[in-house]
Amino acid sequence: MNCVVTGAAGFIGSHLCERLLADGHAVTGVDCFTNYYPRPVKERNLSGLLGRAGFAFRECDLSAGVPADVVAGAGCVFHLAAMPGLARSWVDFDTYARHNLTATHRLLEALKGSTTLKRLVYASTSSVYGRYASGDEALPTRPSSPYGITKLAAEQLCRVYADEFAVPAVVLRYFSVYGPRQRPEMGYHLFIDAILRGRPITLTGDGLQVRGNTFVADCVEATVRATGAMPGEVFNLGGGELVTVAEVIRKLERIIGRPAIIERHPARKGDQLATGADVTKLHRHLGWKPTTTLDEGLARQVEWQRSLLAGERPLRRAA
């Protein structure tokens, strides 16, 4: 099958591309390299994909329009491209509206009327629920950040295009995904990097924020399975293990074998206080359940970040 993955140079997108190739699909990866984090990081994510049989890459900004040949003949489109992050969305709303909402609209416009499209899988977020995101899909959607608002609005666009133009969209709401290639500004990446370097961890809030953690390989497995879901469905996608941020830091101390230095700071505006996905619906419809324990997943991310430190100087030269 011909597949398109938007956000292919990102954390989850690059893993998804590798999985689809391993499954025998042809993959077109799309990314516009926003400046949310350094381009060399995204190029490193792509390094194992470029030149592989069955993979083609297109650098383009979906918000400016989708070239017809990018989606022509696509059987499945996985729309992971987005501007992430809660904090920056308060000060740069136009950018979030452009990359999260306008880009989704342009993609849907390009896909309506397709005779080959079997599924559009849209990657949403637990942030659509707001501060308290623990439960199933019946939770009220009350975003507590502009980021969450733009992601929820894009979900609604998918619904409208499904209703009016029969675009076969399925929505997945990702909960706290972690693992190798995690974005450099994300919490676990920052914690691990600080402990490995013997530097302070910036801990916002009291550390009692609860997170349900999803290892990236489990996330990719569910995303692939979502192509078999009925169009119009919305699913929570989370790992199941609920721990506080403080407990995660203690786990990392044990895995790395070094104590964390913690600097406490006030809570961020719009930060989620509790997230935990009830994935009963996802298991019932698609037979999916997480298989990676938090201890195992954190150990894999630590191993990957150790390798980053070992190769840090060559990456900086390339930048």
C-alpha positions in Angstrom: 0.0 0.0 0.0 1.1 3.6 -0.6 1.2 5.5 2.7 1.9 9.1 3.5 3.3 10.2 6.8 3.2 13.9 7.7 5.7 15.0 10.3 7.9 12.2 9.1 11.1 13.8 10.5 9.6 14.0 14.0 9.9 11.8 17.0 6.9 9.5 16.4 6.7 10.1 12.7 10.2 8.7 11.9 9.4 5.6 13.9 6.1 5.2 12.1 7.9 5.4 8.7 10.3 2.7 9.7 7.5 0.5 10.8 5.5 0.9 7.6 8.5 0.2 5.5 9.2 -3.0 7.6 5.6 -4.0 6.9 6.3 -3.8 3.1 4.5 -0.5 2.4 5.7 2.3 0.2 6.0 5.5 2.2 6.1 9.2 1.3 7.4 11.2 4.3 6.5 14.9 4.5 7.9 17.5 6.8 8.5 21.3 6.7 11.2 21.5 9.5 9.5 24.1 11.7 11.9 25.9 14.0 10.4 24.4 17.2 13.7 22.5 17.7 16.9 22.3 15.7 16.8 21.0 12.1 19.8 18.7 12.6 17.8 16.8 15.2 15.1 16.1 12.7 17.7 15.2 10.0 19.1 12.7 12.4 15.7 11.2 12.8 15.5 10.8 9.0 19.0 9.4 8.6 17.9 5.8 8.8 15.1 6.4 6.2 16.7 8.4 3.4 17.9 6.1 0.6 15.9 3.1 1.7 13.9 1.3 -1.0 10.2 2.3 -0.9 10.8 5.6 0.9 10.5 9.1 -0.6 10.8 12.4 1.2 9.2 15.7 0.4 10.0 18.9 2.3 6.9 21.1 2.1 4.7 23.3 4.3 1.2 21.8 4.3 -0.3 25.1 5.4 0.7 26.6 2.1 -1.0 23.9 0.2 -0.5 20.2 -0.5 1.1 19.3 -3.8 -1.2 16.9 -5.6 1.5 14.3 -6.3 2.2 14.0 -2.6 -1.1 12.3 -1.8 -1.9 10.9 -5.3 -2.7 7.2 -5.0 -2.3 7.2 -1.2 -4.1 4.3 0.5 -3.4 5.5 4.1 -2.4 9.0 5.3 -1.0 9.4 8.8 -1.3 13.1 9.8 1.3 13.6 12.6 2.6 17.0 11.5 1.9 19.7 14.1 3.4 22.5 16.1 3.8 20.9 19.6 4.2 22.3 23.1 1.9 24.0 25.5 4.0 26.9 26.7 5.0 28.5 23.4 1.4 28.4 22.2 0.5 31.2 24.6 2.9 33.6 22.8 2.8 32.4 19.2 -0.8 31.5 18.5 -0.7 32.4 14.8 2.0 29.8 14.2 0.0 27.1 16.1 -3.1 28.0 14.1 -1.2 27.7 10.9 0.6 24.4 11.4 -2.1 22.6 13.5 -5.3 23.9 11.9 -4.7 25.5 8.5 -2.3 22.6 7.5 -5.0 20.1 8.5 -7.6 21.9 6.4 -5.3 22.0 3.4 -4.6 18.2 3.7 -8.3 17.4 4.0 -9.0 19.5 1.0 -6.4 17.6 -0.9 -7.9 14.2 0.2 -11.6 14.8 -0.4 -12.8 13.0 -3.5 -9.8 10.5 -3.3 -10.7 7.1 -4.8 -7.8 5.3 -3.2 -7.8 6.6 0.4 -8.8 3.9 2.9 -8.0 5.8 6.1 -6.8 9.2 7.3 -5.3 8.7 10.8 -5.1 12.0 12.6 -2.7 12.2 15.6 -4.4 14.4 18.3 -3.5 14.8 21.9 -4.6 14.4 25.5 -4.4 18.2 25.7 -7.8 18.4 24.2 -9.1 17.3 27.6 -7.3 20.1 29.5 -5.9 20.0 33.0 -7.5 16.7 34.0 -7.2 14.1 31.3 -7.8 10.8 33.1 -10.5 8.5 31.7 -12.1 7.4 28.5 -13.2 9.2 25.4 -16.4 10.4 27.1 -14.3 12.9 29.1 -15.4 16.5 28.3 -13.0 18.3 26.0 -11.8 21.5 27.8 -8.4 22.5 26.5 -6.3 24.5 28.9 -3.9 25.9 26.3 -4.0 27.4 22.9 -2.1 24.3 21.7 -5.0 22.1 22.9 -7.5 24.3 21.3 -5.9 24.1 17.8 -5.6 20.3 18.1 -9.3 20.0 19.1 -10.3 22.3 16.2 -8.4 20.1 13.8 -10.2 17.1 15.1 -13.5 18.8 14.4 -12.3 19.6 10.8 -11.7 15.9 10.4 -15.2 15.1 11.6 -16.7 17.7 9.2 -14.8 16.4 6.2 -15.9 12.9 7.2 -19.5 13.9 7.4 -19.6 16.1 4.3 -17.0 14.6 2.0 -16.7 11.0 3.2 -13.0 11.4 4.2 -12.4 8.2 6.2 -10.8 9.8 9.3 -9.9 8.1 12.5 -8.6 10.2 15.5 -6.0 9.0 18.0 -5.4 11.1 21.2 -1.8 10.5 22.2 -0.9 10.5 25.9 2.6 11.4 27.0 4.7 9.5 24.4 8.4 8.8 25.3 11.3 6.8 24.1 14.3 7.1 21.7 14.1 10.3 19.6 11.9 12.1 22.0 11.9 15.8 21.3 14.7 17.6 23.1 12.4 20.0 25.0 10.2 17.2 26.4 10.3 16.4 30.1 11.9 13.0 30.1 14.5 14.0 27.6 15.4 17.0 29.8 15.5 14.9 33.0 17.7 12.2 31.5 20.1 14.7 29.9 20.4 16.7 33.1 21.1 13.6 35.3 23.6 12.2 32.8 25.5 15.6 32.7 25.2 16.2 36.5 23.2 19.3 35.9 20.1 20.6 37.7 16.6 19.4 36.6 14.1 22.3 36.2 11.0 20.9 37.9 7.9 23.0 37.3 5.1 22.6 39.9 5.2 20.3 42.8 6.2 17.1 40.9 2.9 15.4 41.8 1.5 15.8 38.3 0.3 12.4 37.2 1.2 11.0 33.8 0.2 8.0 31.9 3.2 7.1 29.8 3.2 5.6 26.3 6.4 4.0 24.9 6.9 5.1 21.3 6.8 1.5 19.8 3.5 0.9 21.5 2.2 4.2 20.1 3.3 3.2 16.6 1.6 -0.2 16.9 -1.7 1.4 17.8 -1.3 4.0 15.0 -0.8 1.3 12.4 -3.8 -0.7 13.8 -6.0 2.4 13.6 -6.1 1.9 9.8 -8.5 -1.0 10.6 -10.8 1.2 12.7 -14.2 2.3 11.5 -14.1 5.9 10.1 -15.3 8.5 12.5 -14.0 6.8 15.6 -11.9 8.6 18.3 -9.6 6.7 20.6 -7.4 7.4 23.6 -3.9 6.0 23.2 -1.9 5.6 26.4 0.4 3.3 28.1 -1.6 2.5 31.2 1.1 3.0 34.0 0.2 6.1 36.0 3.1 7.7 37.9 3.9 11.2 39.2 6.7 13.2 37.7 8.6 12.9 41.0 8.4 9.1 40.7 9.7 9.2 37.2 12.7 11.1 38.4 13.4 8.5 41.1 13.2 5.7 38.5 15.7 7.6 36.3 18.0 8.0 39.3 18.0 4.2 39.7 18.5 3.4 36.0 21.3 5.9 35.6 22.9 5.3 39.0 23.2 9.0 39.8 21.1 11.4 42.0 19.2 14.1 40.4 19.8 17.8 41.2 16.4 19.5 41.3 15.6 23.1 41.0 11.9 23.9 41.6 10.0 26.5 39.6 6.3 27.6 39.5 3.8 25.5 37.5 3.4 26.5 33.8 0.2 28.1 32.5 -2.1 25.4 31.2 0.0 22.5 32.3 -2.0 19.3 32.7 -2.3 18.1 36.3 -3.3 14.5 35.6 -3.3 12.4 32.4 -4.2 8.8 32.1 -5.8 7.1 29.1 -8.5 4.6 29.6 -7.8 2.5 26.4 -10.7 0.0 26.8 -12.2 1.2 23.6 -9.0 0.9 21.6 -8.5 -2.7 23.0 -12.1 -3.6 22.2 -12.0 -2.3 18.6 -8.5 -3.1 17.6 -7.1 -5.6 20.1 -4.3 -3.2 21.1 -2.7 -3.0 24.5 0.6 -1.6 25.6 3.4 -4.1 26.0 6.4 -2.0 27.3 6.7 -1.3 31.0 7.8 2.1 32.1 11.0 0.8 33.6 11.9 -0.9 30.3 11.0 2.1 28.2 12.9 4.5 30.3 16.0 2.3 30.2 15.8 2.3 26.4 15.5 6.1 26.3 18.5 6.4 28.7 20.5 4.1 26.5 19.7 6.2 23.4 20.5 9.5 25.2 23.8 8.1 26.4 24.6 7.4 22.7 23.7 11.0 21.9 26.2 12.3 24.4 28.9 10.1 22.9 28.2 11.5 19.5 27.4 15.1 20.5 30.5 16.7 19.0 29.9 15.4 15.4 26.2 16.5 15.5 27.3 20.0 16.5 29.8 20.2 13.7 27.0 19.2 11.3 24.8 22.0 12.6 
